[in-house]
Amino acid sequence: MTEGIDGDAPTANGEGTPAENSAKTPVVPPTDQSSISHGGNGAKNENSKAKDALEIATFWVAVIAAIGGVVAACFTGWQVCIAKDSEDRQMRAYVGPEGIELEMPDLKNPNYAPIPVVPGKFANNLVRVKVKNYGQTQANSTRIWLNWHFVPFGEPLPRSFAYPDMEAPLPPGIERRPSVFSLFPGQEHNFGVVVDDIGLFIAANQSKSNAYLYGHIDYIDVFNTRHVSKFCYFYEPMRPPEDQFTPCAEHFNAD
């Protein structure tokens, strides 16, 4: 007689029951999808930050390089200008006074009387100014302005004195023609100014007044730049003829 089969009996192949098989199968925990997604976004954010930092650093490097280039260009241009200015100063003309003297045969003439200026007649009484080009190149359009001013004996020029250019009135029929000339390097020029009436110079020569002779030398150098040399002398008749004119402390300079 065949025995019946119990529901809990082992199967013919020796495996356990379905319940037992189910109990033996390992359980895999569910994957936390939120943590995986969060980890991926964090890596992306780190990469993005690194990229932004690199772009910012590259930008500032470019800015600094550009500023450095501008500064270098400005510095180079400044050096070129300084070098050119130095070269121009070394090569330009420098015209200045060498001295001044009175050429007046009537200065000690007790019977002196002014003689009217007549066209074509030689003038006896002059003030002479000697100028020289001390520079390396010629001076063009050179012109000398000479003036004089008298003050009471023992007094200096007023502090407010403006050293104006004075032009004496000319008799009818006489035209003023200024002397304009060029001076080459090392060349001198003796410039004479006619004095129509030397009465004031006679008074200064007798120590009755003080005489100041002043003016300026205008010229243009080879670089087409205009220059002015100013001068002023104090007349001291008691000194030897070669030392009678002393440069003033003021109004004696050149650009």
Beta strands, then each sheet from edge to edge (+ up, - down):
strand 1: 95-103
strand 2: 126-133
strand 3: 139-152
strand 4: 181-183
strand 5: 188-194
strand 6: 209-220
strand 7: 226-235
strand 8: 245-247
strand 9: 253-254
sheet 1: 1+ 2- 5+
sheet 2: 4+ 3- 6+ 7- 8+
sheet 3: 4+ 3- 6+ 7- 9+
end
